[in-house]
């Protein structure tokens, strides 16, 4: 399927690896020029070079911490005029409700709620002026069904979901859509870290911890960054203009919901 976005330009955050990289690659394959951001310059440049070579698109990199005001300003300056925004940030650490103090919540809110909002506030006006734009926020399945040990993520990402619910309906008349992608477990560094915790806690191997978790997913496997990226690219395409303010689960059926 031709996504109809060749020649568009996208900012993809946290895109040197994992789900963010999956989204960047799928957009590059569709002919979209990229602004890629991540904290680590070396990995970011390596992937940018690969995408330029593989797909013949222009790729600009901005290595910085976007939870800081300086980092946000640097990325926003580089991304002026983009047609597509994909926000993404690693989740806060797991723990128990009794472990977290105010500073822990502030860090989670900065990364998983306030930074995506800052990017939308800065870049949506340009999309609205052109009469076309796409925003996809990578959040989590936990906004539909909370995960107890991920309380910091539950809180911050649900806050972002509420913001998108209202904002998406205000910008839709201008040809701009905002939607959220809610991943379950995918084969990324984040999954490796979580499985490592289970491995240490239970005294089992990483492979056994992974198999144990996969057995709880109806699809009986982890998702891949490639299929996640393909879904993101479709939401950014010309075919998705009537999808507004939705929270789309990509979890292999792991979230047990009727609606």
Protein Blocks (a to p, Z undefined) as FASTA:
>chain_A
ZZhlghiacddehilgcjllmmmmmmmmnopacddddfblmlmmmmmmmmmmmnopacdd
ddddfkbmklmmmmmmmmgoiabdcddddddddddfklpcfklmmmmmmmmmmmmmmmmm
mmmmmmmmnopacddddfbfklmoccfklmmmmmmmmmmmmmmmmmmmmmmmnopacddd
dddddddfklmmmmmmmmmmnopafklmmmmmmmmpmnlpacdfklmmmmmmmmmmmklm
mgghiacddeehmaccfZZ
